[in-house]
Amino acid sequence: MGERTLRGSRLGSISYETDRNTEPAARQPGVYRCHKGHTFTVPFSDEAELPLVWECRLDGSIAKLVDGVEAETKKGKPPRTHWDMLLERRSVADLEEVLAERLEMLRGRRSQSA
């Protein structure tokens, strides 16, 4: 008897729910434009924050939100180099003195080996 009730029905492929008395979720359109001039719209929920960039549907490049506010870029510290860290520990005069001592020592080794 159980087999007869399932006959002719495609389980899982058809929804028996109706759209009557339901209202779709509120949406806001996000309009994007890529650097090649392609303009397209992406629907978002009314509660969602629109992303500033989106992948272009036509060529895959980065598209920016039309009338979107650019995010403020933070000024970061420039990267510290080895020379910068060395100057924090010693002055240029001290470094010249150390260089002179090392060169003198290396020249002394060359004269002994020759």
JOVENDA-V271451 format. One record per residue. N is the residue number from 1. RES is the residue in three letters. PSI is psi in whole degrees, 0 to 359 (NA if undefined). Layout:
N_RES_PSI / N_RES_PSI
This chain:
1_MET_323 / 2_GLY_328 / 3_GLU_327 / 4_ARG_326 / 5_THR_334 / 6_LEU_346 / 7_ARG_133 / 8_GLY_359 / 9_SER_133 / 10_ARG_98 / 11_LEU_133 / 12_GLY_340 / 13_SER_342 / 14_ILE_134 / 15_SER_132 / 16_TYR_8 / 17_GLU_147 / 18_THR_161 / 19_ASP_9 / 20_ARG_142 / 21_ASN_28 / 22_THR_149 / 23_GLU_132 / 24_PRO_155 / 25_ALA_148 / 26_ALA_137 / 27_ARG_156 / 28_GLN_135 / 29_PRO_139 / 30_GLY_117 / 31_VAL_125 / 32_TYR_150 / 33_ARG_131 / 34_CYS_174 / 35_HIS_346 / 36_LYS_0 / 37_GLY_0 / 38_HIS_130 / 39_THR_134 / 40_PHE_161 / 41_THR_138 / 42_VAL_125 / 43_PRO_137 / 44_PHE_161 / 45_SER_151 / 46_ASP_332 / 47_GLU_347 / 48_ALA_149 / 49_GLU_127 / 50_LEU_130 / 51_PRO_147 / 52_LEU_334 / 53_VAL_151 / 54_TRP_150 / 55_GLU_132 / 56_CYS_135 / 57_ARG_335 / 58_LEU_318 / 59_ASP_358 / 60_GLY_4 / 61_SER_177 / 62_ILE_126 / 63_ALA_143 / 64_LYS_150 / 65_LEU_127 / 66_VAL_134 / 67_ASP_24 / 68_GLY_148 / 69_VAL_125 / 70_GLU_137 / 71_ALA_139 / 72_GLU_130 / 73_THR_134 / 74_LYS_139 / 75_LYS_116 / 76_GLY_164 / 77_LYS_143 / 78_PRO_149 / 79_PRO_139 / 80_ARG_129 / 81_THR_171 / 82_HIS_320 / 83_TRP_319 / 84_ASP_316 / 85_MET_326 / 86_LEU_319 / 87_LEU_340 / 88_GLU_331 / 89_ARG_328 / 90_ARG_158 / 91_SER_167 / 92_VAL_324 / 93_ALA_317 / 94_ASP_319 / 95_LEU_322 / 96_GLU_323 / 97_GLU_316 / 98_VAL_320 / 99_LEU_317 / 100_ALA_318 / 101_GLU_315 / 102_ARG_319 / 103_LEU_321 / 104_GLU_318 / 105_MET_318 / 106_LEU_320 / 107_ARG_326 / 108_GLY_323 / 109_ARG_320 / 110_ARG_318 / 111_SER_330 / 112_GLN_323 / 113_SER_339 / 114_ALA_NA
